[in-house]
Structures are given as structure tokens and as C-alpha cells.
């Protein structure tokens, strides 16, 4: 004899649980997207920082080189 199959029905606690799971999923996706964007911005900031450091080092070296060139007699 076959077991009776029961039709699934939506009940209030089940619907609340599904809604909560979906909301949690949406929040998590949003958080991941925001973290990815933050990571991109940090990489760009790091590149700018290194460019600034290299620029300052180049300026210091150029000034030192000019001082050395001015001190050498022609």
C-alpha cells in the first residue's frame, strides 16, 4: 500500500522563516558587494600612496643631485 502524500502548505511561521532567510541573503550579498568596493578603493589609495612616495623620493634625489652638480667645479 502506498503512503499518502501530503500537500505542502504555507503557514505563517514558515513564511516568516523564508522571508528572514531571503532578507539575510540580500543583506549578505549587499555586504559582500560593499566589501568588494571598499577593497577596490583601498587598492587605488595604495597605488596613489606609492606614487606619492616615489614622487617625494624622486624630488629629494633630484635636489641632492642638483646640489652635487652645483658643488662640482666646472
CHARMM-style PDB file with segment names, atoms N, HN, CA, C and O in Angstrom:
ATOM      1  N   UNK     1       0.831  -1.171   0.000  1.00  0.00      PROA
ATOM      2  CA  UNK     1       0.000   0.000   0.000  1.00  0.00      PROA
ATOM      3  C   UNK     1       0.888   1.250   0.000  1.00  0.00      PROA
ATOM      4  O   UNK     1       1.868   1.308   0.742  1.00  0.00      PROA
ATOM      5  N   UNK     2       0.563   2.221  -0.801  1.00  0.00      PROA
ATOM      6  HN  UNK     2      -0.233   2.173  -1.404  1.00  0.00      PROA
ATOM      7  CA  UNK     2       1.339   3.464  -0.906  1.00  0.00      PROA
ATOM      8  C   UNK     2       1.072   4.370   0.281  1.00  0.00      PROA
ATOM      9  O   UNK     2      -0.036   4.444   0.813  1.00  0.00      PROA
ATOM     10  N   UNK     3       2.155   5.066   0.676  1.00  0.00      PROA
ATOM     11  HN  UNK     3       3.055   5.006   0.243  1.00  0.00      PROA
ATOM     12  CA  UNK     3       1.995   6.036   1.746  1.00  0.00      PROA
ATOM     13  C   UNK     3       1.291   7.262   1.196  1.00  0.00      PROA
ATOM     14  O   UNK     3       1.546   7.657   0.058  1.00  0.00      PROA
ATOM     15  N   UNK     4       0.428   7.863   1.962  1.00  0.00      PROA
ATOM     16  HN  UNK     4       0.221   7.543   2.886  1.00  0.00      PROA
ATOM     17  CA  UNK     4      -0.266   9.054   1.465  1.00  0.00      PROA
ATOM     18  C   UNK     4       0.724  10.217   1.350  1.00  0.00      PROA
ATOM     19  O   UNK     4       1.573  10.414   2.219  1.00  0.00      PROA
ATOM     20  N   UNK     5       0.603  10.961   0.290  1.00  0.00      PROA
ATOM     21  HN  UNK     5      -0.086  10.801  -0.416  1.00  0.00      PROA
ATOM     22  CA  UNK     5       1.440  12.148   0.120  1.00  0.00      PROA
ATOM     23  C   UNK     5       0.634  13.358   0.537  1.00  0.00      PROA
ATOM     24  O   UNK     5      -0.536  13.508   0.184  1.00  0.00      PROA
ATOM     25  N   UNK     6       1.276  14.197   1.280  1.00  0.00      PROA
ATOM     26  HN  UNK     6       2.226  14.075   1.566  1.00  0.00      PROA
ATOM     27  CA  UNK     6       0.595  15.375   1.780  1.00  0.00      PROA
ATOM     28  C   UNK     6       1.064  16.580   0.994  1.00  0.00      PROA
ATOM     29  O   UNK     6       2.239  16.716   0.653  1.00  0.00      PROA
ATOM     30  N   UNK     7       0.136  17.421   0.728  1.00  0.00      PROA
ATOM     31  HN  UNK     7      -0.819  17.310   1.006  1.00  0.00      PROA
ATOM     32  CA  UNK     7       0.453  18.646   0.022  1.00  0.00      PROA
ATOM     33  C   UNK     7       1.076  19.635   1.002  1.00  0.00      PROA
ATOM     34  O   UNK     7       0.609  19.799   2.129  1.00  0.00      PROA
ATOM     35  N   UNK     8       2.139  20.288   0.545  1.00  0.00      PROA
ATOM     36  HN  UNK     8       2.519  20.155  -0.370  1.00  0.00      PROA
ATOM     37  CA  UNK     8       2.759  21.299   1.406  1.00  0.00      PROA
ATOM     38  C   UNK     8       1.905  22.551   1.388  1.00  0.00      PROA
ATOM     39  O   UNK     8       1.363  22.929   0.350  1.00  0.00      PROA
ATOM     40  N   UNK     9       1.791  23.168   2.497  1.00  0.00      PROA
ATOM     41  HN  UNK     9       2.232  22.861   3.341  1.00  0.00      PROA
ATOM     42  CA  UNK     9       1.034  24.412   2.556  1.00  0.00      PROA
ATOM     43  C   UNK     9       1.866  25.452   3.291  1.00  0.00      PROA
ATOM     44  O   UNK     9       2.729  25.127   4.107  1.00  0.00      PROA
ATOM     45  N   UNK    10       1.588  26.688   2.984  1.00  0.00      PROA
ATOM     46  HN  UNK    10       0.888  26.952   2.321  1.00  0.00      PROA
ATOM     47  CA  UNK    10       2.328  27.793   3.587  1.00  0.00      PROA
ATOM     48  C   UNK    10       1.672  28.169   4.906  1.00  0.00      PROA
ATOM     49  O   UNK    10       0.475  28.451   4.971  1.00  0.00      PROA
ATOM     50  N   UNK    11       2.477  28.166   5.946  1.00  0.00      PROA
ATOM     51  HN  UNK    11       3.449  27.937   5.893  1.00  0.00      PROA
ATOM     52  CA  UNK    11       1.973  28.600   7.247  1.00  0.00      PROA
ATOM     53  C   UNK    11       2.754  29.845   7.664  1.00  0.00      PROA
ATOM     54  O   UNK    11       3.836  30.110   7.140  1.00  0.00      PROA
ATOM     55  N   UNK    12       2.228  30.568   8.561  1.00  0.00      PROA
ATOM     56  HN  UNK    12       1.349  30.353   8.986  1.00  0.00      PROA
ATOM     57  CA  UNK    12       2.827  31.844   8.962  1.00  0.00      PROA
ATOM     58  C   UNK    12       4.262  31.694   9.468  1.00  0.00      PROA
ATOM     59  O   UNK    12       5.123  32.460   9.035  1.00  0.00      PROA
ATOM     60  N   UNK    13       4.565  30.748  10.364  1.00  0.00      PROA
ATOM     61  HN  UNK    13       3.865  30.127  10.717  1.00  0.00      PROA
ATOM     62  CA  UNK    13       5.967  30.633  10.812  1.00  0.00      PROA
ATOM     63  C   UNK    13       6.909  30.257   9.670  1.00  0.00      PROA
ATOM     64  O   UNK    13       8.037  30.746   9.604  1.00  0.00      PROA
ATOM     65  N   UNK    14       6.446  29.392   8.775  1.00  0.00      PROA
ATOM     66  HN  UNK    14       5.529  28.995   8.829  1.00  0.00      PROA
ATOM     67  CA  UNK    14       7.278  29.014   7.634  1.00  0.00      PROA
ATOM     68  C   UNK    14       7.534  30.184   6.708  1.00  0.00      PROA
ATOM     69  O   UNK    14       8.650  30.361   6.218  1.00  0.00      PROA
ATOM     70  N   UNK    15       6.510  30.982   6.465  1.00  0.00      PROA
ATOM     71  HN  UNK    15       5.604  30.839   6.863  1.00  0.00      PROA
ATOM     72  CA  UNK    15       6.668  32.161   5.612  1.00  0.00      PROA
ATOM     73  C   UNK    15       7.590  33.177   6.249  1.00  0.00      PROA
ATOM     74  O   UNK    15       8.397  33.808   5.567  1.00  0.00      PROA
ATOM     75  N   UNK    16       7.471  33.339   7.572  1.00  0.00      PROA
ATOM     76  HN  UNK    16       6.815  32.826   8.126  1.00  0.00      PROA
ATOM     77  CA  UNK    16       8.363  34.273   8.268  1.00  0.00      PROA
ATOM     78  C   UNK    16       9.803  33.800   8.176  1.00  0.00      PROA
ATOM     79  O   UNK    16      10.713  34.606   7.985  1.00  0.00      PROA
ATOM     80  N   UNK    17      10.013  32.501   8.309  1.00  0.00      PROA
ATOM     81  HN  UNK    17       9.274  31.846   8.464  1.00  0.00      PROA
ATOM     82  CA  UNK    17      11.357  31.947   8.223  1.00  0.00      PROA
ATOM     83  C   UNK    17      11.935  32.142   6.827  1.00  0.00      PROA
ATOM     84  O   UNK    17      13.094  32.531   6.679  1.00  0.00      PROA
ATOM     85  N   UNK    18      11.127  31.870   5.802  1.00  0.00      PROA
ATOM     86  HN  UNK    18      10.186  31.554   5.922  1.00  0.00      PROA
ATOM     87  CA  UNK    18      11.592  32.078   4.417  1.00  0.00      PROA
ATOM     88  C   UNK    18      11.917  33.545   4.166  1.00  0.00      PROA
ATOM     89  O   UNK    18      12.925  33.859   3.535  1.00  0.00      PROA
ATOM     90  N   UNK    19      11.071  34.439   4.656  1.00  0.00      PROA
ATOM     91  HN  UNK    19      10.252  34.184   5.169  1.00  0.00      PROA
ATOM     92  CA  UNK    19      11.314  35.869   4.475  1.00  0.00      PROA
ATOM     93  C   UNK    19      12.596  36.283   5.191  1.00  0.00      PROA
ATOM     94  O   UNK    19      13.386  37.064   4.660  1.00  0.00      PROA
ATOM     95  N   UNK    20      12.797  35.764   6.385  1.00  0.00      PROA
ATOM     96  HN  UNK    20      12.156  35.130   6.817  1.00  0.00      PROA
ATOM     97  CA  UNK    20      14.010  36.091   7.138  1.00  0.00      PROA
ATOM     98  C   UNK    20      15.253  35.555   6.424  1.00  0.00      PROA
ATOM     99  O   UNK    20      16.275  36.238   6.361  1.00  0.00      PROA
ATOM    100  N   UNK    21      15.166  34.335   5.887  1.00  0.00      PROA
ATOM    101  HN  UNK    21      14.335  33.781   5.938  1.00  0.00      PROA
ATOM    102  CA  UNK    21      16.304  33.766   5.155  1.00  0.00      PROA
ATOM    103  C   UNK    21      16.616  34.594   3.922  1.00  0.00      PROA
ATOM    104  O   UNK    21      17.783  34.850   3.626  1.00  0.00      PROA
ATOM    105  N   UNK    22      15.586  35.017   3.198  1.00  0.00      PROA
ATOM    106  HN  UNK    22      14.638  34.809   3.438  1.00  0.00      PROA
ATOM    107  CA  UNK    22      15.793  35.831   1.993  1.00  0.00      PROA
ATOM    108  C   UNK    22      16.391  37.187   2.362  1.00  0.00      PROA
ATOM    109  O   UNK    22      17.297  37.678   1.688  1.00  0.00      PROA
ATOM    110  N   UNK    23      15.885  37.782   3.425  1.00  0.00      PROA
ATOM    111  HN  UNK    23      15.149  37.384   3.973  1.00  0.00      PROA
ATOM    112  CA  UNK    23      16.406  39.074   3.871  1.00  0.00      PROA
ATOM    113  C   UNK    23      17.872  38.954   4.286  1.00  0.00      PROA
ATOM    114  O   UNK    23      18.688  39.821   3.975  1.00  0.00      PROA
ATOM    115  N   UNK    24      18.194  37.875   4.989  1.00  0.00      PROA
ATOM    116  HN  UNK    24      17.531  37.170   5.242  1.00  0.00      PROA
ATOM    117  CA  UNK    24      19.581  37.643   5.386  1.00  0.00      PROA
ATOM    118  C   UNK    24      20.462  37.465   4.158  1.00  0.00      PROA
ATOM    119  O   UNK    24      21.587  37.965   4.123  1.00  0.00      PROA
ATOM    120  N   UNK    25      19.967  36.765   3.164  1.00  0.00      PROA
ATOM    121  HN  UNK    25      19.054  36.358   3.193  1.00  0.00      PROA
ATOM    122  CA  UNK    25      20.726  36.563   1.927  1.00  0.00      PROA
ATOM    123  C   UNK    25      20.969  37.889   1.212  1.00  0.00      PROA
ATOM    124  O   UNK    25      22.072  38.143   0.728  1.00  0.00      PROA
ATOM    125  N   UNK    26      19.940  38.734   1.145  1.00  0.00      PROA
ATOM    126  HN  UNK    26      19.044  38.528   1.538  1.00  0.00      PROA
ATOM    127  CA  UNK    26      20.080  40.048   0.500  1.00  0.00      PROA
ATOM    128  C   UNK    26      21.086  40.906   1.267  1.00  0.00      PROA
ATOM    129  O   UNK    26      21.921  41.574   0.657  1.00  0.00      PROA
ATOM    130  N   UNK    27      21.013  40.892   2.593  1.00  0.00      PROA
ATOM    131  HN  UNK    27      20.335  40.349   3.089  1.00  0.00      PROA
ATOM    132  CA  UNK    27      21.968  41.663   3.402  1.00  0.00      PROA
ATOM    133  C   UNK    27      23.392  41.162   3.185  1.00  0.00      PROA
ATOM    134  O   UNK    27      24.327  41.956   3.083  1.00  0.00      PROA
ATOM    135  N   UNK    28      23.551  39.851   3.117  1.00  0.00      PROA
ATOM    136  HN  UNK    28      22.792  39.206   3.200  1.00  0.00      PROA
ATOM    137  CA  UNK    28      24.880  39.289   2.910  1.00  0.00      PROA
ATOM    138  C   UNK    28      25.434  39.664   1.535  1.00  0.00      PROA
ATOM    139  O   UNK    28      26.606  40.021   1.413  1.00  0.00      PROA
ATOM    140  N   UNK    29      24.591  39.584   0.497  1.00  0.00      PROA
ATOM    141  HN  UNK    29      23.639  39.294   0.596  1.00  0.00      PROA
ATOM    142  CA  UNK    29      25.028  39.982  -0.848  1.00  0.00      PROA
ATOM    143  C   UNK    29      25.426  41.451  -0.869  1.00  0.00      PROA
ATOM    144  O   UNK    29      26.430  41.819  -1.479  1.00  0.00      PROA
ATOM    145  N   UNK    30      24.644  42.285  -0.205  1.00  0.00      PROA
ATOM    146  HN  UNK    30      23.828  41.986   0.292  1.00  0.00      PROA
ATOM    147  CA  UNK    30      24.949  43.713  -0.134  1.00  0.00      PROA
ATOM    148  C   UNK    30      26.266  43.944   0.601  1.00  0.00      PROA
ATOM    149  O   UNK    30      27.077  44.771   0.182  1.00  0.00      PROA
ATOM    150  N   UNK    31      26.478  43.223   1.680  1.00  0.00      PROA
ATOM    151  HN  UNK    31      25.820  42.552   2.020  1.00  0.00      PROA
ATOM    152  CA  UNK    31      27.719  43.352   2.447  1.00  0.00      PROA
ATOM    153  C   UNK    31      28.928  42.932   1.610  1.00  0.00      PROA
ATOM    154  O   UNK    31      29.964  43.597   1.637  1.00  0.00      PROA
ATOM    155  N   UNK    32      28.799  41.842   0.876  1.00  0.00      PROA
ATOM    156  HN  UNK    32      27.958  41.302   0.854  1.00  0.00      PROA
ATOM    157  CA  UNK    32      29.894  41.377   0.018  1.00  0.00      PROA
ATOM    158  C   UNK    32      30.194  42.413  -1.063  1.00  0.00      PROA
ATOM    159  O   UNK    32      31.357  42.693  -1.356  1.00  0.00      PROA
ATOM    160  N   UNK    33      29.143  42.979  -1.653  1.00  0.00      PROA
ATOM    161  HN  UNK    33      28.199  42.752  -1.416  1.00  0.00      PROA
ATOM    162  CA  UNK    33      29.339  43.995  -2.698  1.00  0.00      PROA
ATOM    163  C   UNK    33      30.038  45.228  -2.119  1.00  0.00      PROA
ATOM    164  O   UNK    33      30.938  45.787  -2.745  1.00  0.00      PROA
ATOM    165  N   UNK    34      29.620  45.648  -0.925  1.00  0.00      PROA
ATOM    166  HN  UNK    34      28.889  45.194  -0.416  1.00  0.00      PROA
ATOM    167  CA  UNK    34      30.250  46.821  -0.302  1.00  0.00      PROA
ATOM    168  C   UNK    34      31.701  46.533   0.073  1.00  0.00      PROA
ATOM    169  O   UNK    34      32.559  47.405  -0.068  1.00  0.00      PROA
ATOM    170  N   UNK    35      31.987  45.316   0.550  1.00  0.00      PROA
ATOM    171  HN  UNK    35      31.290  44.607   0.665  1.00  0.00      PROA
ATOM    172  CA  UNK    35      33.369  44.965   0.889  1.00  0.00      PROA
ATOM    173  C   UNK    35      34.243  44.928  -0.363  1.00  0.00      PROA
ATOM    174  O   UNK    35      35.399  45.352  -0.326  1.00  0.00      PROA
ATOM    175  N   UNK    36      33.693  44.421  -1.477  1.00  0.00      PROA
ATOM    176  HN  UNK    36      32.755  44.077  -1.507  1.00  0.00      PROA
ATOM    177  CA  UNK    36      34.453  44.419  -2.729  1.00  0.00      PROA
ATOM    178  C   UNK    36      34.775  45.842  -3.169  1.00  0.00      PROA
ATOM    179  O   UNK    36      35.891  46.135  -3.596  1.00  0.00      PROA
ATOM    180  N   UNK    37      33.794  46.709  -3.060  1.00  0.00      PROA
ATOM    181  HN  UNK    37      32.887  46.471  -2.712  1.00  0.00      PROA
ATOM    182  CA  UNK    37      34.025  48.113  -3.444  1.00  0.00      PROA
ATOM    183  C   UNK    37      35.061  48.755  -2.532  1.00  0.00      PROA
ATOM    184  O   UNK    37      35.932  49.489  -2.999  1.00  0.00      PROA
ATOM    185  N   UNK    38      34.971  48.483  -1.242  1.00  0.00      PROA
ATOM    186  HN  UNK    38      34.264  47.887  -0.863  1.00  0.00      PROA
ATOM    187  CA  UNK    38      35.943  49.022  -0.293  1.00  0.00      PROA
ATOM    188  C   UNK    38      37.345  48.513  -0.605  1.00  0.00      PROA
ATOM    189  O   UNK    38      38.321  49.257  -0.507  1.00  0.00      PROA
ATOM    190  N   UNK    39      37.436  47.254  -0.979  1.00  0.00      PROA
ATOM    191  HN  UNK    39      36.643  46.650  -1.059  1.00  0.00      PROA
ATOM    192  CA  UNK    39      38.734  46.679  -1.330  1.00  0.00      PROA
ATOM    193  C   UNK    39      39.310  47.361  -2.573  1.00  0.00      PROA
ATOM    194  O   UNK    39      40.507  47.644  -2.626  1.00  0.00      PROA
ATOM    195  N   UNK    40      38.462  47.626  -3.572  1.00  0.00      PROA
ATOM    196  HN  UNK    40      37.489  47.397  -3.529  1.00  0.00      PROA
ATOM    197  CA  UNK    40      38.920  48.343  -4.766  1.00  0.00      PROA
ATOM    198  C   UNK    40      39.422  49.736  -4.406  1.00  0.00      PROA
ATOM    199  O   UNK    40      40.470  50.169  -4.886  1.00  0.00      PROA
ATOM    200  N   UNK    41      38.672  50.435  -3.561  1.00  0.00      PROA
ATOM    201  HN  UNK    41      37.820  50.084  -3.171  1.00  0.00      PROA
ATOM    202  CA  UNK    41      39.083  51.783  -3.165  1.00  0.00      PROA
ATOM    203  C   UNK    41      40.396  51.770  -2.396  1.00  0.00      PROA
ATOM    204  O   UNK    41      41.223  52.668  -2.562  1.00  0.00      PROA
ATOM    205  N   UNK    42      40.593  50.760  -1.558  1.00  0.00      PROA
ATOM    206  HN  UNK    42      39.922  50.031  -1.423  1.00  0.00      PROA
ATOM    207  CA  UNK    42      41.848  50.655  -0.811  1.00  0.00      PROA
ATOM    208  C   UNK    42      43.022  50.379  -1.749  1.00  0.00      PROA
ATOM    209  O   UNK    42      44.115  50.907  -1.544  1.00  0.00      PROA
ATOM    210  N   UNK    43      42.804  49.561  -2.773  1.00  0.00      PROA
ATOM    211  HN  UNK    43      41.916  49.133  -2.940  1.00  0.00      PROA
ATOM    212  CA  UNK    43      43.876  49.303  -3.743  1.00  0.00      PROA
ATOM    213  C   UNK    43      44.242  50.577  -4.486  1.00  0.00      PROA
ATOM    214  O   UNK    43      45.422  50.860  -4.695  1.00  0.00      PROA
ATOM    215  N   UNK    44      43.225  51.353  -4.889  1.00  0.00      PROA
ATOM    216  HN  UNK    44      42.267  51.123  -4.719  1.00  0.00      PROA
ATOM    217  CA  UNK    44      43.505  52.613  -5.578  1.00  0.00      PROA
ATOM    218  C   UNK    44      44.257  53.579  -4.670  1.00  0.00      PROA
ATOM    219  O   UNK    44      45.191  54.254  -5.103  1.00  0.00      PROA
ATOM    220  N   UNK    45      43.840  53.639  -3.401  1.00  0.00      PROA
ATOM    221  HN  UNK    45      43.082  53.091  -3.049  1.00  0.00      PROA
ATOM    222  CA  UNK    45      44.515  54.514  -2.444  1.00  0.00      PROA
ATOM    223  C   UNK    45      45.960  54.079  -2.241  1.00  0.00      PROA
ATOM    224  O   UNK    45      46.857  54.917  -2.136  1.00  0.00      PROA
ATOM    225  N   UNK    46      46.186  52.769  -2.186  1.00  0.00      PROA
ATOM    226  HN  UNK    46      45.458  52.089  -2.272  1.00  0.00      PROA
ATOM    227  CA  UNK    46      47.543  52.265  -2.021  1.00  0.00      PROA
ATOM    228  C   UNK    46      48.419  52.649  -3.218  1.00  0.00      PROA
ATOM    229  O   UNK    46      49.572  53.042  -3.040  1.00  0.00      PROA
ATOM    230  N   UNK    47      47.877  52.538  -4.432  1.00  0.00      PROA
ATOM    231  HN  UNK    47      46.940  52.218  -4.576  1.00  0.00      PROA
ATOM    232  CA  UNK    47      48.637  52.930  -5.622  1.00  0.00      PROA
ATOM    233  C   UNK    47      48.992  54.412  -5.570  1.00  0.00      PROA
ATOM    234  O   UNK    47      50.120  54.802  -5.872  1.00  0.00      PROA
ATOM    235  N   UNK    48      48.013  55.236  -5.180  1.00  0.00      PROA
ATOM    236  HN  UNK    48      47.096  54.919  -4.934  1.00  0.00      PROA
ATOM    237  CA  UNK    48      48.280  56.680  -5.077  1.00  0.00      PROA
ATOM    238  C   UNK    48      49.332  56.975  -4.014  1.00  0.00      PROA
ATOM    239  O   UNK    48      50.193  57.835  -4.196  1.00  0.00      PROA
ATOM    240  N   UNK    49      49.248  56.251  -2.908  1.00  0.00      PROA
ATOM    241  HN  UNK    49      48.549  55.553  -2.761  1.00  0.00      PROA
ATOM    242  CA  UNK    49      50.226  56.449  -1.843  1.00  0.00      PROA
ATOM    243  C   UNK    49      51.629  56.119  -2.326  1.00  0.00      PROA
ATOM    244  O   UNK    49      52.564  56.876  -2.069  1.00  0.00      PROA
ATOM    245  N   UNK    50      51.789  54.993  -3.024  1.00  0.00      PROA
ATOM    246  HN  UNK    50      51.029  54.378  -3.233  1.00  0.00      PROA
ATOM    247  CA  UNK    50      53.106  54.628  -3.533  1.00  0.00      PROA
ATOM    248  C   UNK    50      53.601  55.626  -4.576  1.00  0.00      PROA
ATOM    249  O   UNK    50      54.788  55.951  -4.605  1.00  0.00      PROA
ATOM    250  N   UNK    51      52.709  56.114  -5.428  1.00  0.00      PROA
ATOM    251  HN  UNK    51      51.744  55.851  -5.404  1.00  0.00      PROA
ATOM    252  CA  UNK    51      53.114  57.136  -6.393  1.00  0.00      PROA
ATOM    253  C   UNK    51      53.599  58.392  -5.677  1.00  0.00      PROA
ATOM    254  O   UNK    51      54.578  59.011  -6.094  1.00  0.00      PROA
ATOM    255  N   UNK    52      52.919  58.764  -4.609  1.00  0.00      PROA
ATOM    256  HN  UNK    52      52.123  58.261  -4.271  1.00  0.00      PROA
ATOM    257  CA  UNK    52      53.345  59.928  -3.820  1.00  0.00      PROA
ATOM    258  C   UNK    52      54.707  59.693  -3.183  1.00  0.00      PROA
ATOM    259  O   UNK    52      55.565  60.575  -3.202  1.00  0.00      PROA
ATOM    260  N   UNK    53      54.906  58.512  -2.621  1.00  0.00      PROA
ATOM    261  HN  UNK    53      54.209  57.795  -2.605  1.00  0.00      PROA
ATOM    262  CA  UNK    53      56.200  58.185  -2.002  1.00  0.00      PROA
ATOM    263  C   UNK    53      57.304  58.236  -3.044  1.00  0.00      PROA
ATOM    264  O   UNK    53      58.360  58.820  -2.799  1.00  0.00      PROA
ATOM    265  N   UNK    54      57.073  57.634  -4.200  1.00  0.00      PROA
ATOM    266  HN  UNK    54      56.216  57.160  -4.398  1.00  0.00      PROA
ATOM    267  CA  UNK    54      58.097  57.649  -5.256  1.00  0.00      PROA
ATOM    268  C   UNK    54      58.349  59.066  -5.755  1.00  0.00      PROA
ATOM    269  O   UNK    54      59.484  59.414  -6.083  1.00  0.00      PROA
ATOM    270  N   UNK    55      57.303  59.885  -5.814  1.00  0.00      PROA
ATOM    271  HN  UNK    55      56.382  59.602  -5.547  1.00  0.00      PROA
ATOM    272  CA  UNK    55      57.482  61.278  -6.233  1.00  0.00      PROA
ATOM    273  C   UNK    55      58.326  62.062  -5.245  1.00  0.00      PROA
ATOM    274  O   UNK    55      59.196  62.835  -5.646  1.00  0.00      PROA
ATOM    275  N   UNK    56      58.081  61.872  -3.967  1.00  0.00      PROA
ATOM    276  HN  UNK    56      57.374  61.244  -3.641  1.00  0.00      PROA
ATOM    277  CA  UNK    56      58.863  62.570  -2.940  1.00  0.00      PROA
ATOM    278  C   UNK    56      60.313  62.102  -2.983  1.00  0.00      PROA
ATOM    279  O   UNK    56      61.231  62.917  -2.900  1.00  0.00      PROA
ATOM    280  N   UNK    57      60.522  60.809  -3.112  1.00  0.00      PROA
ATOM    281  HN  UNK    57      59.776  60.146  -3.180  1.00  0.00      PROA
ATOM    282  CA  UNK    57      61.898  60.287  -3.196  1.00  0.00      PROA
ATOM    283  C   UNK    57      62.602  60.848  -4.428  1.00  0.00      PROA
ATOM    284  O   UNK    57      63.771  61.230  -4.359  1.00  0.00      PROA
ATOM    285  N   UNK    58      61.890  60.898  -5.557  1.00  0.00      PROA
ATOM    286  HN  UNK    58      60.941  60.587  -5.613  1.00  0.00      PROA
ATOM    287  CA  UNK    58      62.489  61.451  -6.779  1.00  0.00      PROA
ATOM    288  C   UNK    58      62.840  62.922  -6.597  1.00  0.00      PROA
ATOM    289  O   UNK    58      63.890  63.365  -7.062  1.00  0.00      PROA
ATOM    290  N   UNK    59      61.981  63.685  -5.928  1.00  0.00      PROA
ATOM    291  HN  UNK    59      61.128  63.325  -5.550  1.00  0.00      PROA
ATOM    292  CA  UNK    59      62.262  65.105  -5.700  1.00  0.00      PROA
ATOM    293  C   UNK    59      63.475  65.280  -4.790  1.00  0.00      PROA
ATOM    294  O   UNK    59      64.313  66.148  -5.036  1.00  0.00      PROA
ATOM    295  N   UNK    60      63.574  64.470  -3.752  1.00  0.00      PROA
ATOM    296  HN  UNK    60      62.894  63.765  -3.552  1.00  0.00      PROA
ATOM    297  CA  UNK    60      64.721  64.553  -2.844  1.00  0.00      PROA
ATOM    298  C   UNK    60      66.003  64.190  -3.583  1.00  0.00      PROA
ATOM    299  O   UNK    60      67.019  64.870  -3.442  1.00  0.00      PROA
ATOM    300  N   UNK    61      65.954  63.122  -4.369  1.00  0.00      PROA
ATOM    301  HN  UNK    61      65.128  62.570  -4.483  1.00  0.00      PROA
ATOM    302  CA  UNK    61      67.143  62.728  -5.138  1.00  0.00      PROA
ATOM    303  C   UNK    61      67.532  63.785  -6.159  1.00  0.00      PROA
ATOM    304  O   UNK    61      68.719  64.047  -6.356  1.00  0.00      PROA
ATOM    305  N   UNK    62      66.542  64.400  -6.814  1.00  0.00      PROA
ATOM    306  HN  UNK    62      65.579  64.188  -6.654  1.00  0.00      PROA
ATOM    307  CA  UNK    62      66.840  65.456  -7.791  1.00  0.00      PROA
ATOM    308  C   UNK    62      67.478  66.658  -7.105  1.00  0.00      PROA
ATOM    309  O   UNK    62      68.423  67.245  -7.631  1.00  0.00      PROA
ATOM    310  N   UNK    63      66.972  67.022  -5.944  1.00  0.00      PROA
ATOM    311  HN  UNK    63      66.204  66.545  -5.517  1.00  0.00      PROA
ATOM    312  CA  UNK    63      67.564  68.138  -5.201  1.00  0.00      PROA
ATOM    313  C   UNK    63      68.991  67.811  -4.783  1.00  0.00      PROA
ATOM    314  O   UNK    63      69.882  68.652  -4.899  1.00  0.00      PROA
ATOM    315  N   UNK    64      69.208  66.606  -4.302  1.00  0.00      PROA
ATOM    316  HN  UNK    64      68.484  65.923  -4.207  1.00  0.00      PROA
ATOM    317  CA  UNK    64      70.572  66.189  -3.934  1.00  0.00      PROA
ATOM    318  C   UNK    64      71.493  66.185  -5.132  1.00  0.00      PROA
ATOM    319  O   UNK    64      72.643  66.614  -5.037  1.00  0.00      PROA
ATOM    320  N   UNK    65      71.001  65.704  -6.258  1.00  0.00      PROA
ATOM    321  HN  UNK    65      70.067  65.355  -6.335  1.00  0.00      PROA
ATOM    322  CA  UNK    65      71.811  65.677  -7.475  1.00  0.00      PROA
ATOM    323  C   UNK    65      72.158  67.097  -7.913  1.00  0.00      PROA
ATOM    324  O   UNK    65      73.289  67.361  -8.320  1.00  0.00      PROA
ATOM    325  N   UNK    66      71.189  68.015  -7.832  1.00  0.00      PROA
ATOM    326  HN  UNK    66      70.270  67.801  -7.501  1.00  0.00      PROA
ATOM    327  CA  UNK    66      71.465  69.413  -8.195  1.00  0.00      PROA
ATOM    328  C   UNK    66      72.506  70.022  -7.260  1.00  0.00      PROA
ATOM    329  O   UNK    66      73.355  70.796  -7.704  1.00  0.00      PROA
ATOM    330  N   UNK    67      72.451  69.685  -5.980  1.00  0.00      PROA
ATOM    331  HN  UNK    67      71.761  69.057  -5.620  1.00  0.00      PROA
ATOM    332  CA  UNK    67      73.427  70.215  -5.022  1.00  0.00      PROA
ATOM    333  C   UNK    67      74.815  69.695  -5.351  1.00  0.00      PROA
ATOM    334  O   UNK    67      75.790  70.445  -5.307  1.00  0.00      PROA
ATOM    335  N   UNK    68      74.908  68.425  -5.679  1.00  0.00      PROA
ATOM    336  HN  UNK    68      74.116  67.816  -5.715  1.00  0.00      PROA
ATOM    337  CA  UNK    68      76.198  67.834  -6.038  1.00  0.00      PROA
ATOM    338  C   UNK    68      76.745  68.476  -7.319  1.00  0.00      PROA
ATOM    339  O   UNK    68      77.932  68.787  -7.410  1.00  0.00      PROA
ATOM    340  N   UNK    69      75.861  68.668  -8.306  1.00  0.00      PROA
ATOM    341  HN  UNK    69      74.896  68.415  -8.232  1.00  0.00      PROA
ATOM    342  CA  UNK    69      76.291  69.274  -9.570  1.00  0.00      PROA
ATOM    343  C   UNK    69      76.753  70.707  -9.369  1.00  0.00      PROA
ATOM    344  O   UNK    69      77.679  71.160 -10.042  1.00  0.00      PROA
ATOM    345  N   UNK    70      76.108  71.435  -8.436  1.00  0.00      PROA
ATOM    346  HN  UNK    70      75.356  71.067  -7.890  1.00  0.00      PROA
ATOM    347  CA  UNK    70      76.488  72.824  -8.180  1.00  0.00      PROA
ATOM    348  C   UNK    70      77.803  72.895  -7.428  1.00  0.00      PROA
ATOM    349  O   UNK    70      78.533  73.879  -7.552  1.00  0.00      PROA
ATOM    350  N   UNK    71      78.123  71.854  -6.638  1.00  0.00      PROA
ATOM    351  HN  UNK    71      77.530  71.055  -6.536  1.00  0.00      PROA
ATOM    352  CA  UNK    71      79.351  71.873  -5.846  1.00  0.00      PROA
ATOM    353  C   UNK    71      80.555  71.459  -6.678  1.00  0.00      PROA
ATOM    354  O   UNK    71      81.684  71.813  -6.338  1.00  0.00      PROA
ATOM    355  N   UNK    72      80.344  70.728  -7.743  1.00  0.00      PROA
ATOM    356  HN  UNK    72      79.427  70.441  -8.019  1.00  0.00      PROA
ATOM    357  CA  UNK    72      81.478  70.299  -8.595  1.00  0.00      PROA
ATOM    358  C   UNK    72      81.934  71.498  -9.434  1.00  0.00      PROA
ATOM    359  O   UNK    72      81.119  72.141 -10.095  1.00  0.00      PROA
ATOM    360  N   UNK    73      83.250  71.799  -9.404  1.00  0.00      PROA
ATOM    361  HN  UNK    73      83.912  71.277  -8.866  1.00  0.00      PROA
ATOM    362  CA  UNK    73      83.740  72.918 -10.229  1.00  0.00      PROA
ATOM    363  C   UNK    73      83.690  72.534 -11.718  1.00  0.00      PROA
ATOM    364  O   UNK    73      83.905  71.380 -12.090  1.00  0.00      PROA
ATOM    365  N   UNK    74      83.402  73.525 -12.539  1.00  0.00      PROA
ATOM    366  HN  UNK    74      83.227  74.462 -12.237  1.00  0.00      PROA
ATOM    367  CA  UNK    74      83.304  73.286 -13.989  1.00  0.00      PROA
ATOM    368  C   UNK    74      84.636  73.229 -14.616  1.00  0.00      PROA
ATOM    369  OT1 UNK    74      84.740  73.036 -15.828  1.00  0.00      PROA
TER     370      UNK     74
END
